[in-house]
């Protein structure tokens, strides 16, 4: 008897794996949490395997789940490519999207995949940089759509979310206990000054232990427990964790995630606008 994998269930499985949880995946997929859970259960029953480890906090993949993930992604890419090429040939060209590196995950991979499925002949150029540079590029017409992290929003922009900043460090790390507190920041990080001011107000001495021009370099230093860092809540990489400081570090400000779209927003620019809104407003 022939057997096949349910593509809808595979899509839910991939989204759970990439977003880090059933609730967040349900928001991205426009499904209820129970519907996503049922699809995952149906997939597990069909394979006779446990794909998700639900024992700890959050959701992680079992060894079988990790093995399936690569196959699932390839199946979905082929499915979406076939549908896209056989149905919608209306648009081709390039759209440039700018996103600060610290909010690329978890939403932007889903945005890119969804947009590519709808517009397979459009090339998406993703510019990952700091907010000030992205705003300059947008003002000069070099980006069609940008996201920013800011205290306020400029004319022409719209705030999608307002989220707290959180302290992050190495899993079970001890750097946050050190005084002076070792910090790691990119040179152009927009949060840098406000974090230093919060520490000064709290009377906590600090030292800029690690400075770099790339997010990956900062994350490497923090994961090695050389310093601590600050990110927008929900954007923590899986190899870092929120610091359970219990009040030993000051509470931080909230930041706005703003969206700026070239006007008039028509065609593919309007479509990208809609997909980004769906990803961030359903988080």
N, C-alpha and C positions, 0 to 999 in steps of 0.2 A: 504494500500500500504506500503510495507517495505521501510525503509529508512536506510542509512548508512552514516558514516562519511568518508570523503576523507582523507586517511592516508598521502598523500603528503601535503595536506593543513594543517593537524595537525602537521606534522613535521616542516613546515614553522612557524606555530603559536608558537610551543614550542621554536624554535630557536630565534624568535623575543623576546619572553618573557625572555629567558635566556641571550641573548646577549645585550638586552636593546635597540634594534633599528632595523628597516627594512634593512638599508644599511649594517650593520655588519652581520645580519643574511643572507643576500644575498651572502656575501662573503664566509661564512662558507658552504653554501649549493651549491655553484657554480651556482647560478641563478642570473638573473638580478633583480634589485630592483623592477621593475614594475611587474615581474613575482611573486615575493613574495607578493607584495601588492594585486595582483589579487587573489592569493590563499586565503589570509586572508579575502578578501571581499566575495569570494565565500563561505567560511566557515560561515561567519556572515549571509549571505543571506540564507544559508541552515538551520541555527538554528533560524533565525529571531531575533538575538541578536547582540548587539555591544560588541565586545570582547576587543578592544583596545581604550584607551583614548588618542586621538591625539591632545588634546587642548593645553597642555603645551609644555615645551621643552622636546624633546625625546618622548618616547612612554611608557605608563604604562598600566596595565591591569585594566579593569573594574571589578566589582564584578562578573559578569558572566564569564569574562575571567579567573579570579582566580579559579572559580569553575571548568571550563573546563580543566585547566592546569593539574590537577592531573589525570583526566581521560585520557587526551591525552598522557601523559607520560607512563601510564600503557599500553595503546593500542600499542604504538610504541615499548615498551620493548617486549611485546608478539610477535609482528610482526617480529622484528629483531631476537629474540630468535628462533622462528620457522624457519625462513629462514636460520639462521646460522647453526642450528643443522641438518637440512635436506639437506644442500648443501655442506658446507666446514668442513670436519673433519680432515683436513690434519695436523693441528698443535695442540699440547697441551704442557703445561709446564708453565713456568713463565718468565716474562720480568719485569725488574726493571727500573723505570723511575724516575728521580730526577728533581724537579722543585722548585725554590724559592717560598716561600709562597705568596709573593706579586705579582706574575704574574700567579697564578693558575687560576684566573678569568680574562677574560671571556672564554678563549680558551680551557683550559684543560678539563672541563666537556664534551665538544663536542668531544675532542680527545679520551677520554676514551670510550664514547658511540659508536663512529664510529669504534674504534678498536675492541671493544667487539662484535659488530655486525658482523665484518669480521672474527674474530677469537674467537668464543664463548668458546672454550676449553682452551684458554690461560688465565692464571691469571696475572693481572697487579698489581704489587706492586708499589704504588706511595709514594715516599719519598719526603716530603715537608720540606725543610730546607734552610739554608743560603748557598750562593754560595761557600764559602771557603770549607765547609764540603762536599758539593756535588762534588766538584772537587777532593777532597781527596778520596772519595768513588769511583769515576770514575777511578782514577789512580790505585786504588787497585783492580779494576775489580768487585766492588760491585754493580755498576749500568751499565745498558746496554746503556742508553740514558740519558743525562742530558741537561737541559736548565740552563743558568746562566745570571745574570745581572752584567756587568763589564764595565770598561772604555776601555779595549782593548780585543783582542781575542788571546788565546794561540795557538800554533801549534796544528793542528788536529781539531780545532774548526772552526765554520763558523758563521758569524754574519747574523742573519735573519732580524733584525730591529734595527734601532737606534732611540730612543724615548726620549723626554724630561722628566725630573722629574718635578712634580707639587706639590704645597702646598695643603694639604687637611685639613679640619677641620669639626666640627659639622655643620649641616645645620643651617644657620643663626647664627652661633657661633660668639663669640667675643674674644676668646682666642688669635687670631692672632694680636689683637690690643694691647695686654699687653706688657709692657716692665719691666723687661727683658722678652723676648719671651719664653713662656713655650714650650719645645719640648718633644715629646714622641718617643722613639726608642727602638727597640730590641738591646740587648747587642752586637749581631754580625752583625747588619745591615751594609751592605757595603756602604750605602749612608751617613751614620752618619757623618763621618769626613768631607766630601766635603760640606755638608750642614752647619756645624759649621764654616768652613772656609769661605763660601760665606757670612754668617752673619757677621763674623769678618771684612771682606773686606768692607761690607756695613756700618760698624759702629753700628750695631744693637746688643745690649746686649741680651744674651740668658741664659736660665737655663735648665738643663736636668730635667724636672719636673717628667717624668714617664719613668722608664726603666723596661723591662720585657724580658722573654725568649720566649714569644709566640706572634704571630701576633694578635690573637684575644684579648689578654689583651691590647695591644697597641690600637687597634681599639675601644675597650670599653672605654678607657680613652679619646680618641679623640672625640668619639661620645657624651661623657658627657661634652664636651667643657672644659676639663681640660688642654689641650695642643693641639699643631698642629703636623702634621706629613708630610712626603714626600713619594710619590709613583710614579711609572711609569705611564705616561699619559695613560688613558684608563683602568687602573686597579682599579679605585676607587670603593669601595663597595657602594651599593645604599643608605646605611644609613649614608654615609659621602659625602661631596661635595668639589669640588675644591674651594679654597678660592679666592673670588673676591677682591684681595688686592690692585689693581690699582697702582702697583709699590711700595707699602709700604714694601713689602718683596722683596729680591733680586731674579733675575732670576737664575735658577739652571742649572747645567750641563745636558747634554744628556747622556744616558746610552745605551750600546749595549745589546741586547738580543741575546745570543750566543747559538749555538747548538753543542753538542759533542756526537758523536755516536761511539760505539765500532766497530772496524774494524777487519775483513771484515764485512760490514753490509749486511747480507743475511737473507732470510726468514722473520720471524716476526720482527726482529730488523729493517730491511730495510722498512718493512711496517709501523712500528711506526714512523720511520724517515719521511716517506712520509706524513703521517697523520698530524704530528706536523707542518711540513712545510706548508701544506695546511691551517691549522688553523691560523698560525701566519702571513703568507704572504697575506692572504685574509682579514685580519682585517681592 
